[in-house]
Amino acid sequence: MPFVQRNTNGQITGLVRTAQAGFEEELAMNHPDVLAFLHASGDAHEALLDLTQSDLAMVRVLEDLIEILMLKGALSMDELPEAARNKLEHRRELRGSLEEALETFGGNKVI
């Protein structure tokens, strides 16, 4: 979620990915004020698409990192919050189902 800077009228004047001086308020990307700011900049659709694609890529990076840490014994599934364990297990099941379907039709392994 981005951190925003507002002017004296309460309108967003800046948007950054991490909190910093003047950008302490965190809002969801789909918050009306964020969308209005992006739309005013003229690149709202492209910026949202880029951010979404980046989020999807980061999810996969984090999944791989968690998997590596577990394989090396540095992290156990039991150490994760239940919600995180459930999400990781669900994604693992989905990926396994997709791999099975692809194998049936001679496809490749899911990345």
C-alpha positions, 0 to 999 in steps of 0.5 A, a space after each residue: 500500500 502506498 504512503 501519501 502526502 496531502 496539501 492543506 486542502 486534503 488532496 494527495 500531492 505525492 505517493 511513495 511505496 515506503 513511509 518517509 518524512 511527509 508521507 506517513 499516511 498509508 492508503 490502499 491502492 484502490 482508495 478513492 483519493 489515491 485513484 483520483 491522484 493517479 487519474 489526475 497524473 494521466 497515468 492511472 491505468 498504467 501505474 495500477 497495472 505496473 504496480 499489480 504486475 510488480 505485486 504478483 512478481 513479489 508474491 512469487 519471490 516471497 513464496 520461493 524465499 519462504 520455501 528456501 528458508 523451510 528447506 534449509 531449516 531456518 523457518 518452520 511452517 509452525 512459526 508462521 501465523 495461521 492465516 499465512 500458513 493457510 494461504 501458502 498451503 492453498 497456493 501450493 495446492 493450486 500450483 500442484 493441481 495446475 502442474 498435474 493438469 499440464 502433465 496430463 497434456 504434456 505441458 511444462 512445470 509451473 514456475 
